[in-house]
Amino acid sequence: MSQEDEAEQHGWRRASPLSFAVQGLMGLRNAILPVAAILFGSRNWGGGAVAVLPILLAVLVLSLGGGWLVWRKTRYRLGESDVRVEGGIINRTARSVPYERIQDVSLEQKLLPRLLGLVEVKFETGAGGKDELKLAFVTEAEGAALREAVRERRDGVQAALPHEGTAVVAPEGRTLFAMDLRRLVTFGLFEFSLVVFAVVAGAAQQFDFLLPFNLWDASKWMELLAGPGHWLGGLGLATQAIAASIALAAFAVLGLVTGLSRTVLRDYGFRLEDTPKGLRRRRGLLTRTDVLMPVHRVQALAVTTGIVRRRFGWHALEVVSLSQDAKSGSHIVVPFATMDEIAPVVTVTDFALPGPETSWHRPSPKYHFDNAIVGVTLLLAAAAGAGLVGAFLPFLSPIAQITEAVFVVLAGFSAVREYFLWRHDRHAIDHRHMFIRRGWLAPRLDIASRLKLQSVEIRQGPIARRRGYANLDFGVAGGALGMHGIPLETAREIRAAVLETIARVDFSRLPG
């Protein structure tokens, strides 16, 4: 019996044979900069670009060969108590994750694997980052089968992987929320982004050797802008103002186009469904993700908005869940919707939005007054320091005066901000939920279940102890919540009520 037959007999499987081509082609990205440098340097070679051709072919062969070796040395299997993945060419690694630690299994498709019908399987443990276990790449059918088998084994059902080629139908359900192209474009217009400038600046820094002058030399830019005869300085004030307006308009258009492009790439085909397994979210144009969040693992909700979009009634809904994204403790399940569209999703998660009967309470006015005093004092001290610098160092006087004025304006804004925060911050508690609304320009509403809170802590600093208020910190699996500046007696009453709720719950009977 060969080693491959013996491995298959013990339940070991390999990824799709096509994965080696994907790994190799994706590995070519790391060779782009060296190849560009070689092409740039080959201009002085006798053979020109023809002499570089063998080097390019060698890079391609090495990349594809490396992908083939990675595929040959990678295997996985579902054990009795864990899922195991082994890999490595020179240094072998073997990782296993017990089923009880796996919060969820998600499928992700970048553009190239998607064209070949392959997916990357991610076993989410709730720790994020390097602690997550990944398997790249398997067929779509095998990925769906692997996800269902792991979920069933996590729930105590000894399910086996079906034979290769067996179709596994993902659970379908009632559509809770979806975005058509019109909604997606509207969403993108609110996602103004300047990330393109960071990308251009990074590329310019990498390839500045191709430019005929130092990119970061300000005097050279002034010389280029002045041009022959210093034409820019000869323009009238009105013409210069028009040119500046056109530049700002182009800046705004580029930011809007960047935000729109990122939104379409990320949320194209967005669909949220209520399935028997939980909330299923699918989205993405080039990179397609398929995430399923069990409802009983939702620990809290957050309704967010933006400075501009709130004026038009647009909000987003996030769930804080035990099954986390790799880089975040929350899933965005409704990215851009009205409150009427968000309400059904909140109901499915077994939470509730605050109603007209909700009794809201403000934080202690002493809390925001003290914050205003501290903030204004520090900013005015900084302004005074800038004034002293200008007095003792006359050559820095213009900069010092501008800095001093900025600090004074910030001090005034800090005082106004604390006042409006006091007017808008609220908290409420009923027999099931806890509501925390914070923010002035872009308010945020956090909704937590008293049953799912893990801890309650009263925290006071030196000023808070003397002034009679405190912060309440609530421990939530996958996140954290807090009420700030609550009168001390109110904080104690809320803590006692929450601890009483926690004490009545038999957590061993709650779904895992």
C-alpha positions in Angstrom: 0.0 0.0 0.0 1.4 3.4 -1.0 1.8 6.3 1.4 -1.0 8.1 -0.4 -3.4 5.2 -0.1 -2.5 4.8 3.6 -3.1 8.6 4.2 -6.4 8.4 2.5 -7.4 5.4 4.5 -6.7 7.4 7.7 -8.9 10.2 6.5 -6.2 12.5 5.2 -7.0 14.7 2.2 -5.2 17.1 0.0 -6.4 20.4 -1.3 -7.5 20.8 -4.9 -4.7 20.1 -7.5 -5.5 23.4 -9.0 -4.4 25.1 -5.8 -0.7 24.8 -6.8 -1.3 27.0 -9.9 -3.1 29.5 -7.7 -0.4 29.5 -5.1 2.3 29.9 -7.8 0.6 32.7 -9.6 -0.2 34.5 -6.4 3.5 34.1 -5.4 4.5 36.0 -8.5 3.3 39.2 -6.8 6.3 39.0 -4.6 8.5 39.0 -7.6 7.0 42.1 -9.3 9.5 44.6 -7.7 12.6 42.5 -8.4 11.5 41.9 -12.0 10.8 45.6 -12.5 14.3 46.4 -11.2 15.8 43.9 -13.6 13.9 45.3 -16.6 15.0 48.8 -15.6 18.6 47.7 -15.3 18.5 45.7 -18.5 18.4 48.9 -20.7 22.2 49.0 -20.7 22.6 45.3 -21.5 23.7 44.3 -25.0 20.9 41.9 -25.6 18.2 44.2 -24.3 14.9 42.7 -23.2 15.8 39.3 -24.9 18.6 38.7 -22.3 16.1 39.1 -19.5 13.6 36.5 -20.9 15.4 33.5 -19.4 15.4 35.2 -16.0 11.6 35.8 -16.3 11.0 32.2 -17.3 13.1 31.0 -14.3 11.0 33.2 -11.9 7.8 31.7 -13.4 9.0 28.1 -13.1 10.3 28.6 -9.6 7.0 30.2 -8.5 4.9 27.4 -10.0 7.3 24.8 -8.7 7.1 26.2 -5.2 3.3 26.2 -5.4 3.3 22.5 -6.5 5.6 21.6 -3.5 3.3 23.5 -1.1 0.3 21.5 -2.5 2.1 18.2 -2.3 3.1 18.8 1.4 -0.2 20.1 2.6 -2.9 17.8 3.8 -5.9 17.9 6.3 -8.3 15.7 8.0 -11.2 15.7 10.4 -10.3 13.8 13.5 -12.5 12.5 16.3 -12.0 15.7 18.4 -10.3 18.2 16.2 -9.5 19.4 12.7 -5.9 19.0 11.6 -3.8 20.7 8.9 -0.2 19.8 8.1 2.1 21.6 5.7 5.6 23.0 5.1 8.3 22.1 2.6 11.5 22.4 4.7 10.0 23.0 8.2 6.9 20.8 8.7 4.1 22.3 10.8 1.1 20.5 12.1 -1.8 22.4 13.6 -5.0 21.1 15.2 -7.9 22.9 16.6 -10.5 21.2 18.8 -14.0 21.4 17.5 -15.3 23.1 20.7 -12.9 26.0 20.1 -14.1 26.6 16.5 -16.6 29.4 16.6 -17.4 29.2 12.9 -16.2 28.2 9.5 -16.2 30.8 6.7 -15.4 30.6 3.0 -13.5 33.2 1.1 -12.8 33.5 -2.7 -10.3 36.0 -4.1 -10.5 36.7 -7.8 -8.1 34.1 -9.1 -9.4 31.2 -7.0 -12.9 32.2 -7.8 -12.3 31.9 -11.5 -11.1 28.4 -10.9 -14.0 27.5 -8.6 -11.8 27.3 -5.5 -12.3 28.6 -2.0 -10.2 29.3 1.1 -11.6 27.7 4.3 -11.1 29.7 7.5 -11.7 28.0 10.9 -12.5 30.9 13.2 -11.5 30.4 16.8 -12.5 33.9 18.1 -8.9 34.8 18.7 -8.2 36.4 15.4 -5.0 36.9 13.5 -2.4 34.1 13.5 -4.4 31.9 15.8 -6.9 31.3 13.0 -6.6 28.0 11.0 -6.8 28.3 7.2 -6.9 25.8 4.4 -6.2 27.0 0.8 -7.6 26.0 -1.6 -10.4 23.4 -2.1 -13.3 23.2 -4.5 -16.5 25.1 -3.7 -18.3 21.8 -3.1 -15.6 20.5 -0.8 -15.4 23.7 1.1 -19.2 23.7 1.7 -19.1 20.1 2.8 -16.1 20.7 5.1 -17.9 23.6 6.7 -21.1 21.6 7.4 -19.2 18.6 8.7 -17.1 20.7 11.2 -20.3 22.5 12.4 -22.1 19.3 13.0 -19.1 17.7 14.8 -18.8 20.9 16.9 -22.4 20.4 17.9 -21.8 16.7 18.8 -22.9 15.0 15.6 -20.2 12.7 14.2 -20.7 13.6 10.6 -18.2 12.5 7.9 -17.1 14.3 4.9 -18.9 13.2 1.7 -17.0 11.7 -1.2 -15.3 14.1 -3.5 -17.6 15.4 -6.1 -20.7 15.1 -3.9 -22.7 18.4 -4.0 -23.5 20.0 -0.7 -26.3 22.5 -0.8 -25.7 25.5 1.5 -28.7 26.3 3.7 -31.0 28.8 2.1 -33.3 31.0 4.0 -35.4 34.1 4.1 -33.7 37.2 2.8 -33.5 39.8 5.5 -31.5 42.5 3.7 -30.0 42.9 0.3 -28.5 45.8 -1.7 -29.1 46.4 -5.3 -26.8 48.4 -7.6 -28.7 51.7 -6.9 -28.3 51.2 -3.1 -24.7 50.2 -3.5 -23.9 53.3 -5.5 -25.7 55.5 -3.0 -23.7 53.9 -0.2 -20.5 54.4 -2.1 -21.1 58.2 -2.4 -21.0 58.4 1.4 -17.8 56.4 1.7 -15.4 59.3 0.8 -11.9 57.9 1.0 -8.4 59.3 0.6 -6.7 55.9 0.5 -5.7 56.4 -3.1 -3.3 59.2 -2.2 -1.6 56.9 0.3 -1.2 54.3 -2.4 0.2 56.8 -4.9 2.6 58.2 -2.3 3.8 54.7 -1.5 4.3 53.8 -5.1 6.1 57.1 -5.7 8.4 56.3 -2.9 9.2 52.8 -4.3 9.8 54.0 -7.8 11.2 57.5 -7.3 14.4 56.3 -9.0 12.5 56.4 -12.3 11.8 60.2 -11.9 14.2 62.8 -13.3 14.2 64.7 -9.9 13.8 64.2 -6.2 10.1 63.8 -5.6 10.3 65.1 -2.1 12.3 68.3 -3.0 9.8 71.2 -2.3 11.9 73.8 -4.1 12.0 71.7 -7.3 8.2 71.5 -7.2 7.9 75.2 -6.8 10.2 75.7 -9.8 8.2 73.3 -11.9 4.9 75.0 -10.9 6.4 78.4 -11.7 7.5 77.3 -15.1 9.2 79.5 -17.8 8.6 83.1 -17.0 7.0 82.2 -13.7 3.6 82.0 -15.3 1.8 81.0 -12.1 2.9 84.1 -10.2 1.8 86.3 -13.1 -1.8 85.1 -13.0 -4.3 87.3 -11.4 -5.8 86.6 -8.0 -9.2 85.6 -9.5 -7.5 83.1 -11.9 -5.5 81.6 -9.0 -8.7 81.2 -6.9 -10.4 79.4 -9.8 -7.4 77.1 -10.2 -7.5 76.3 -6.5 -11.2 75.6 -6.7 -10.7 73.2 -9.6 -7.9 71.5 -7.7 -10.2 71.1 -4.7 -13.0 69.8 -6.9 -10.7 67.2 -8.5 -9.6 66.2 -5.0 -13.2 65.7 -3.9 -14.1 63.8 -7.1 -11.1 61.5 -6.7 -12.1 60.8 -3.0 -15.7 60.0 -4.0 -14.6 57.7 -6.9 -12.2 55.9 -4.5 -14.8 55.4 -1.9 -17.3 54.2 -4.5 -14.9 51.8 -5.9 -14.0 50.3 -2.5 -17.6 50.0 -1.6 -18.5 48.2 -4.9 -15.6 45.8 -4.6 -16.4 45.0 -1.0 -20.2 44.9 -0.9 -21.2 43.9 -4.4 -24.1 41.4 -4.2 -24.5 41.9 -0.5 -27.2 39.5 0.9 -28.1 38.7 4.4 -30.3 35.6 5.0 -32.0 34.0 8.0 -31.2 30.3 7.6 -31.8 27.4 10.0 -28.0 27.6 10.8 -28.0 31.3 11.5 -27.4 34.6 9.7 -25.7 34.0 6.4 -23.9 37.0 4.8 -22.5 36.9 1.3 -20.7 39.8 -0.4 -17.8 40.9 -2.7 -17.0 41.4 -6.3 -13.4 40.3 -6.7 -13.1 38.7 -3.3 -16.3 36.8 -2.4 -17.0 35.9 1.2 -19.6 33.6 2.6 -20.0 33.8 6.4 -22.6 32.2 8.6 -23.2 33.5 12.1 -25.2 31.4 14.6 -27.8 33.6 16.2 -27.2 32.2 19.7 -23.5 33.4 19.5 -24.5 37.0 19.0 -23.5 38.8 22.2 -24.5 42.4 21.5 -25.6 44.8 18.7 -24.3 48.2 17.6 -26.3 50.7 15.4 -23.8 53.2 13.8 -24.0 56.1 11.4 -21.9 58.9 10.1 -21.8 62.7 10.3 -23.4 63.2 6.9 -25.4 60.0 6.4 -27.4 60.4 9.6 -29.0 63.5 8.1 -30.4 61.3 5.4 -31.6 58.5 7.7 -28.9 55.9 6.8 -27.5 53.6 9.5 -25.5 50.4 9.8 -25.9 47.3 12.0 -23.1 45.3 13.5 -23.3 42.2 15.6 -20.7 41.5 18.3 -20.3 37.7 18.0 -18.2 34.9 19.3 -17.5 34.0 15.7 -15.4 37.0 14.7 -13.8 38.3 11.6 -10.1 37.8 11.6 -9.3 41.5 12.2 -12.4 42.6 14.0 -14.7 41.6 16.9 -17.8 42.4 15.0 -19.7 41.5 11.8 -21.4 44.2 9.7 -24.7 42.5 8.8 -26.5 45.6 7.5 -24.0 48.2 6.1 -26.4 50.9 4.8 -30.1 50.9 5.6 -32.9 52.8 7.2 -34.0 51.9 10.8 -37.2 50.3 9.4 -34.9 47.9 7.4 -32.7 47.2 10.4 -35.6 46.4 12.8 -36.4 42.9 11.3 -32.7 41.9 11.6 -32.6 43.0 15.2 -35.7 40.9 15.9 -34.1 37.8 14.3 -31.1 38.1 16.7 -33.5 38.0 19.7 -32.7 41.6 20.6 -34.9 44.7 20.6 -34.5 48.3 19.6 -35.4 50.9 22.2 -39.0 51.9 22.0 -41.0 55.1 22.9 -41.5 53.6 26.4 -37.7 53.4 27.1 -36.7 55.5 30.0 -33.5 57.3 29.1 -31.1 58.9 31.5 -28.2 61.3 31.0 -24.8 61.0 32.6 -23.9 63.2 35.5 -23.3 66.8 34.3 -20.3 66.9 36.6 -18.6 64.3 34.4 -18.7 66.4 31.2 -18.0 69.6 33.1 -14.9 68.1 34.5 -13.8 66.8 31.1 -14.3 70.2 29.6 -12.3 71.9 32.4 -9.4 69.5 32.0 -9.4 69.6 28.2 -9.7 73.4 28.0 -6.9 73.9 30.6 -4.5 71.6 28.7 -5.2 73.3 25.4 -4.8 76.8 26.8 -1.6 75.8 28.4 -0.3 74.6 25.1 -1.4 77.9 23.5 0.5 79.8 26.2 3.6 77.6 25.5 3.4 78.4 21.8 3.1 82.2 22.6 6.3 81.9 24.8 8.2 80.2 22.0 7.2 83.1 19.7 8.3 85.7 22.2 11.7 84.2 22.9 12.4 83.0 19.3 11.3 85.8 17.0 12.2 83.9 13.8 9.5 81.3 14.8 6.9 84.0 15.7 4.6 83.5 12.6 4.4 79.7 13.2 3.9 80.2 16.9 1.1 82.7 16.4 -0.7 80.2 14.1 -0.2 77.4 16.5 -1.4 79.5 19.4 -4.6 80.4 17.5 -5.2 76.8 16.6 -5.0 75.7 20.3 -7.4 78.4 21.4 -9.9 77.4 18.8 -9.5 73.7 19.8 -10.1 74.7 23.5 -13.4 76.4 22.5 -14.4 73.4 20.4 -13.6 71.0 23.3 -15.9 72.9 25.7 -18.7 73.0 23.1 -18.2 69.3 22.4 -18.6 68.2 26.0 -21.8 70.3 26.3 -23.4 68.6 23.3 -22.1 65.1 24.4 -24.0 65.7 27.7 -27.1 66.6 25.8 -27.0 63.5 23.5 -25.4 60.7 25.6 -28.0 58.5 27.1 -28.3 55.1 28.8 -31.3 52.9 29.7 -31.9 49.5 31.2 -35.0 47.2 31.2 -35.7 43.6 32.3 -33.9 42.2 29.2 -31.7 44.7 27.6 -29.2 47.5 28.2 -29.0 50.5 25.8 -26.1 52.9 25.6 -26.2 55.8 23.1 -23.1 57.9 22.7 -21.9 60.5 20.3 -22.9 63.9 19.0 -22.1 64.2 15.3 -22.0 60.4 14.6 -24.0 58.8 17.4 -23.7 55.1 18.2 -26.3 52.9 19.9 -25.1 49.7 21.7 -27.6 47.1 22.7 -26.6 44.3 25.1 -28.5 41.4 26.7 -28.3 41.3 30.4 -28.2 37.5 30.2 -25.0 37.5 28.1 -23.0 40.0 30.2 -20.0 38.3 31.8 -18.9 40.9 34.3 -19.7 44.4 35.7 -17.1 46.7 37.1 -17.4 50.2 38.7 -14.4 52.3 37.9 -13.5 55.7 39.5 -10.5 58.0 39.1 -9.4 60.6 41.6 -11.7 63.3 40.2 -14.6 60.9 39.9 -14.3 59.8 43.6 -14.4 63.4 44.8 -17.3 64.4 42.5 -19.5 61.3 43.0 -19.7 59.7 39.6 -18.2 56.5 38.0 -17.8 54.5 34.9 -19.5 51.2 34.5 -17.6 48.6 32.4 -19.5 45.5 31.1 -17.6 42.4 30.0 -19.1 41.0 26.8 -17.6 38.0 24.9 -16.1 39.4 21.7 -16.3 43.1 22.8 -16.7 45.6 25.6 -19.4 48.1 26.6 -19.4 51.0 29.1 -21.5 53.7 30.6 -19.5 56.8 31.4 -20.1 59.4 34.1 -23.0 57.7 35.8 -23.9 58.9 39.3 -22.4 56.5 41.8 -25.7 55.4 43.4 -27.1 54.7 39.9 -24.1 52.8 38.9 -24.4 50.6 42.0 -28.1 50.0 41.3 -27.4 49.0 37.7 -24.6 46.6 38.8 -26.8 45.0 41.4 -29.6 44.4 38.8 -27.2 43.0 36.2 -25.5 40.7 38.7 -28.9 39.4 39.9 -29.8 38.6 36.3 -26.5 36.8 35.8 -26.9 34.8 39.0 -30.3 33.5 37.9 -28.9 32.0 34.6 -27.8 28.5 34.3 -25.1 29.0 31.7 -24.7 25.2 31.2 -28.1 25.2 29.6 -27.5 27.9 27.2 -26.7 26.9 23.6 -22.9 26.8 22.8 
